[in-house]
């Protein structure tokens, strides 16, 4: 049973500025303050178009580590900005809306996770990057959907705990030939909304369409997919495929970048169970707006910080992930 998506009031900041005026001011401020704007593929199209770099969680982590900017403006969700701060303790990291959280991170509170881990003292802890800094600090290595199977395989015969996404964990277990991985039972509220019945009906309407799905989706969706990959992997698949039609089972924000990379191809969002809502759009990601991005640069806030004791512990598994990712197959 899919969780109900939260709703947020996206307040009017009363700026009375046209979009082109906002864009001009954002461009002026980023130069003035030596800021870099990083955006996830799930952000609104206008934010993606303004960003210095758009990517998935792994790419954004790599870019955050490399940047020479004084200020990192993270257009994504809170755990992503935390990761940037962990990698860049001397830089100011800001986010347009502090309420931009994540159901996966919220569903794995560090105190409960720490207590749960006591049942598995001889297990290595692999945590999906969609978790808080405190959970990262309890982990042996972090992963993203791009590198999760690669990292699990690198562990050899070590016993493994995987958190917090049970769907990604189940998929990675199959990919790595490990049926003994212990899974924390978390899930993404967006990726659980897709309807298998409606997906099959849509496929009947578009029999030549390829189904591309993110591994955070439920197994009932993944079993119909022609290709399963991270956001960057899905874009690459659509771009390089000879097919002309695609049904996309992930957050709908990806369609903007995907269409730019594959112009002329028909991209159809996978249908949610409840067609009366925008269930394939992450309500947390949608909290970031052009107006808030402008205010964020103007005021250099809200700022995201991580206590130094937590940061030092969380840095170790993130650095391990980045190192292991250097050997990812191209």
C-alpha positions as CSV (number, residue, x, y, z in Angstrom):
1,X,0.0,0.0,0.0
2,X,1.5,3.3,-1.1
3,X,1.9,6.1,1.4
4,X,-0.1,9.3,1.0
5,X,2.1,12.1,-0.4
6,X,2.3,15.2,1.8
7,X,1.1,18.5,0.6
8,X,2.7,21.9,1.2
9,X,1.7,25.5,0.7
10,X,4.2,27.0,-1.6
11,X,3.9,30.6,-0.4
12,X,3.9,33.7,-2.6
13,X,7.0,35.7,-1.6
14,X,5.5,38.8,-3.0
15,X,8.5,39.6,-5.2
16,X,6.5,40.9,-8.2
17,X,9.3,40.0,-10.6
18,X,8.9,38.4,-14.0
19,X,10.7,35.1,-14.6
20,X,13.2,36.7,-16.8
21,X,13.9,39.3,-14.2
22,X,14.4,36.6,-11.5
23,X,16.8,34.7,-13.8
24,X,18.8,37.9,-14.5
25,X,19.1,38.6,-10.7
26,X,20.0,35.0,-10.0
27,X,22.8,35.1,-12.6
28,X,24.1,38.4,-11.2
29,X,24.0,37.2,-7.6
30,X,25.8,33.9,-8.4
31,X,28.7,35.8,-9.9
32,X,28.8,38.4,-7.2
33,X,28.9,35.8,-4.4
34,X,31.0,33.2,-6.3
35,X,28.2,30.6,-5.9
36,X,27.6,27.4,-7.8
37,X,24.0,26.2,-8.3
38,X,23.7,22.4,-8.3
39,X,20.3,20.8,-9.2
40,X,18.9,17.4,-9.2
41,X,17.0,16.0,-12.2
42,X,13.8,16.1,-10.2
43,X,13.8,19.9,-9.9
44,X,11.4,22.1,-11.8
45,X,12.5,22.8,-15.4
46,X,13.4,26.5,-14.9
47,X,15.7,25.6,-12.1
48,X,17.4,22.9,-14.1
49,X,17.9,25.4,-16.9
50,X,19.6,27.9,-14.6
51,X,21.8,25.5,-12.7
52,X,25.6,25.2,-13.3
53,X,25.3,21.4,-13.1
54,X,22.3,19.0,-13.2
55,X,22.8,15.4,-12.2
56,X,21.8,12.4,-10.1
57,X,22.9,11.9,-6.5
58,X,26.3,10.4,-7.4
59,X,27.1,13.1,-10.0
60,X,26.1,15.8,-7.6
61,X,28.2,14.4,-4.8
62,X,31.2,14.3,-7.2
63,X,30.6,17.8,-8.4
64,X,30.1,19.1,-4.8
65,X,33.5,17.7,-3.9
66,X,35.2,19.3,-6.9
67,X,33.7,22.8,-6.8
68,X,35.9,25.8,-6.1
69,X,33.0,28.1,-5.4
70,X,32.6,29.8,-2.0
71,X,28.9,29.1,-1.9
72,X,27.0,25.9,-2.9
73,X,23.3,26.5,-3.6
74,X,21.7,23.0,-3.6
75,X,18.5,22.8,-5.5
76,X,17.4,19.3,-4.3
77,X,16.4,18.0,-0.9
78,X,18.0,18.4,2.5
79,X,20.1,15.2,2.6
80,X,21.8,16.3,-0.7
81,X,22.7,19.6,0.8
82,X,24.0,17.9,3.9
83,X,26.2,15.7,1.7
84,X,27.6,18.7,0.1
85,X,28.4,20.2,3.5
86,X,30.1,17.0,4.7
87,X,32.4,17.2,1.7
88,X,32.9,20.9,1.9
89,X,33.1,22.0,5.6
90,X,34.6,25.4,4.9
91,X,32.1,26.4,2.3
92,X,28.6,27.9,2.9
93,X,25.9,25.5,1.7
94,X,22.4,26.8,1.3
95,X,19.1,25.4,0.1
96,X,16.0,27.3,-1.2
97,X,13.6,25.7,1.2
98,X,14.6,23.9,4.4
99,X,11.3,21.9,4.3
100,X,12.6,20.0,1.3
101,X,13.1,16.7,3.0
102,X,12.8,13.1,1.8
103,X,10.5,10.3,2.8
104,X,13.4,7.8,2.8
105,X,15.5,9.9,5.1
106,X,12.5,10.7,7.4
107,X,11.6,7.0,7.6
108,X,15.0,6.0,8.9
109,X,15.7,8.1,12.1
110,X,19.2,7.7,13.3
111,X,18.3,6.6,16.9
112,X,16.0,3.9,15.7
113,X,18.5,2.8,13.1
114,X,21.3,2.6,15.6
115,X,19.2,0.5,17.9
116,X,18.2,-1.8,15.0
117,X,21.8,-2.3,14.0
118,X,22.6,-3.8,17.3
119,X,20.9,-7.0,16.1
120,X,23.5,-7.2,13.3
121,X,26.9,-6.5,14.9
122,X,28.8,-8.5,12.4
123,X,27.3,-6.9,9.3
124,X,28.7,-4.1,7.1
125,X,26.3,-1.2,6.8
126,X,25.6,0.1,3.3
127,X,23.3,3.1,3.3
128,X,21.6,4.6,0.3
129,X,22.6,8.3,0.0
130,X,18.9,9.2,0.6
131,X,19.5,9.3,4.4
132,X,20.4,11.9,7.0
133,X,24.0,12.8,8.0
134,X,23.4,11.0,11.3
135,X,22.6,7.7,9.5
136,X,25.6,8.2,7.2
137,X,27.7,8.5,10.3
138,X,26.5,5.0,11.4
139,X,27.4,3.4,8.0
140,X,30.4,1.7,6.5
141,X,29.8,2.9,3.0
142,X,27.3,5.0,1.2
143,X,25.8,4.1,-2.2
144,X,23.6,5.7,-4.9
145,X,21.3,3.9,-7.3
146,X,24.1,4.3,-9.9
147,X,26.6,2.3,-7.9
148,X,24.7,0.3,-5.3
149,X,25.2,-3.1,-7.0
150,X,28.8,-2.4,-7.7
151,X,29.4,-1.5,-4.0
152,X,27.6,-4.6,-2.7
153,X,29.7,-6.8,-5.0
154,X,32.9,-5.1,-3.7
155,X,32.1,-6.4,-0.2
156,X,32.7,-10.0,-1.3
157,X,31.2,-12.4,1.3
158,X,30.8,-9.8,4.0
159,X,27.4,-9.9,5.7
160,X,25.4,-6.8,4.7
161,X,22.7,-4.5,6.1
162,X,21.2,-2.2,3.4
163,X,19.2,0.9,4.3
164,X,16.8,2.7,4.0
165,X,15.1,1.7,0.7
166,X,13.8,-1.9,0.7
167,X,12.9,-1.8,-3.1
168,X,16.4,-0.7,-4.1
169,X,17.8,-3.2,-1.6
170,X,15.8,-6.0,-3.1
171,X,16.8,-5.1,-6.6
172,X,20.5,-4.8,-5.7
173,X,20.3,-8.2,-3.9
174,X,19.2,-9.8,-7.2
175,X,21.8,-7.9,-9.2
176,X,24.6,-9.0,-7.0
177,X,23.4,-12.5,-6.4
178,X,23.0,-11.9,-2.7
179,X,19.8,-13.2,-1.1
180,X,21.1,-12.7,2.4
181,X,21.1,-8.9,2.6
182,X,19.2,-7.6,5.6
183,X,16.9,-4.7,4.5
184,X,15.6,-1.7,6.5
185,X,12.0,-1.4,5.5
186,X,11.9,2.1,4.0
187,X,10.5,3.3,0.7
188,X,10.1,6.4,-1.5
189,X,6.6,7.8,-1.4
190,X,6.8,8.8,-5.1
191,X,8.1,5.5,-6.4
192,X,5.5,3.6,-4.6
193,X,2.6,5.4,-6.3
194,X,2.9,3.7,-9.7
195,X,0.1,1.3,-10.6
196,X,1.0,-2.0,-12.2
197,X,-2.6,-2.4,-13.6
198,X,-2.5,1.0,-15.2
199,X,1.0,0.5,-16.5
200,X,-0.1,-2.7,-18.3
201,X,-3.0,-0.8,-19.8
202,X,-0.7,2.0,-21.0
203,X,1.6,-0.5,-22.5
204,X,-1.3,-2.0,-24.5
205,X,-2.0,1.5,-25.9
206,X,1.7,1.9,-26.8
207,X,2.9,-1.6,-27.6
208,X,6.2,-0.4,-29.1
209,X,7.1,1.7,-26.0
210,X,10.0,0.7,-23.8
211,X,9.4,0.8,-20.1
212,X,12.3,2.5,-18.2
213,X,12.1,2.4,-14.4
214,X,14.1,3.5,-11.3
215,X,15.0,0.7,-8.9
216,X,13.2,2.5,-6.1
217,X,10.0,1.3,-7.7
218,X,8.1,-1.7,-6.4
219,X,9.0,-5.1,-7.8
220,X,5.5,-5.2,-9.4
221,X,6.6,-2.3,-11.7
222,X,10.3,-3.4,-12.1
223,X,9.3,-6.8,-13.5
224,X,7.7,-5.1,-16.6
225,X,10.7,-2.8,-17.2
226,X,12.9,-3.1,-20.3
227,X,15.6,-1.1,-18.5
228,X,16.2,-0.3,-14.8
229,X,18.7,2.3,-13.8
230,X,19.4,5.5,-11.9
231,X,18.2,8.8,-13.2
232,X,21.3,9.4,-15.2
233,X,21.2,5.8,-16.5
234,X,17.5,6.2,-17.6
235,X,18.4,9.4,-19.5
236,X,21.3,7.6,-21.2
237,X,19.0,4.6,-22.1
238,X,16.4,6.8,-23.7
239,X,19.0,8.9,-25.6
240,X,20.8,5.8,-27.0
241,X,17.8,3.5,-27.7
242,X,16.5,3.1,-31.2
243,X,12.9,3.1,-29.8
244,X,10.8,6.1,-30.3
245,X,8.4,5.8,-27.4
246,X,9.1,5.3,-23.7
247,X,7.1,4.9,-20.5
248,X,9.1,6.4,-17.6
249,X,8.6,5.1,-14.1
250,X,10.3,7.7,-11.9
251,X,9.8,11.3,-10.7
252,X,8.4,13.3,-13.5
253,X,11.0,16.1,-13.2
254,X,13.4,13.8,-15.2
255,X,11.3,14.3,-18.3
256,X,12.7,17.8,-18.9
257,X,16.3,16.7,-19.2
258,X,15.3,13.5,-21.0
259,X,13.4,15.4,-23.7
260,X,16.4,17.7,-24.2
261,X,18.7,14.7,-24.6
262,X,16.3,12.8,-26.8
263,X,14.3,15.3,-28.8
264,X,11.5,13.9,-31.0
265,X,11.0,10.8,-28.8
266,X,7.7,10.4,-27.0
267,X,8.1,10.3,-23.2
268,X,5.1,9.1,-21.2
269,X,5.1,9.2,-17.4
270,X,4.1,6.0,-15.8
271,X,0.6,6.2,-14.3
272,X,0.0,6.5,-10.5
273,X,-2.7,4.6,-8.7
274,X,-4.5,7.9,-8.0
275,X,-4.8,9.9,-11.2
276,X,-6.4,12.8,-9.4
277,X,-3.0,13.9,-7.9
278,X,0.4,14.8,-9.2
279,X,1.7,11.6,-7.5
280,X,4.7,11.2,-9.8
281,X,6.0,14.6,-8.6
282,X,8.0,14.7,-5.4
283,X,6.3,17.3,-3.1
284,X,9.6,17.9,-1.4
285,X,11.5,18.6,-4.6
286,X,8.7,21.0,-5.7
287,X,9.2,23.2,-2.7
288,X,12.2,24.8,-4.4
289,X,11.1,27.6,-6.7
290,X,12.7,30.3,-8.8
291,X,11.6,32.9,-6.3
292,X,13.1,30.9,-3.4
293,X,16.3,30.4,-5.3
294,X,16.7,34.1,-5.8
295,X,16.1,34.8,-2.1
296,X,18.5,32.0,-1.2
297,X,21.3,33.7,-3.2
298,X,20.3,37.1,-2.0
299,X,20.3,36.2,1.7
300,X,22.7,33.2,1.6
301,X,20.2,31.2,3.5
302,X,18.6,29.0,4.7
303,X,22.0,27.5,5.5
304,X,22.6,23.8,6.0
305,X,25.1,22.8,8.5
306,X,26.3,19.4,10.0
307,X,27.9,19.2,13.5
308,X,31.6,18.5,13.1
309,X,31.6,15.3,15.1
310,X,28.9,13.9,12.8
311,X,30.5,15.3,9.7
312,X,33.8,13.6,10.3
313,X,32.1,10.2,10.8
314,X,29.8,10.6,7.8
315,X,32.7,11.7,5.6
316,X,34.4,8.3,5.8
317,X,31.6,6.2,4.1
318,X,31.0,8.9,1.5
319,X,34.7,9.0,0.6
320,X,34.6,5.2,0.3
321,X,31.7,5.5,-2.1
322,X,33.5,8.1,-4.2
323,X,36.6,5.9,-4.3
324,X,34.7,2.8,-5.2
325,X,32.8,4.7,-7.9
326,X,36.1,5.4,-9.7
327,X,36.1,1.7,-10.8
328,X,32.5,1.7,-12.0
329,X,32.1,0.3,-15.5
330,X,31.7,3.1,-18.0
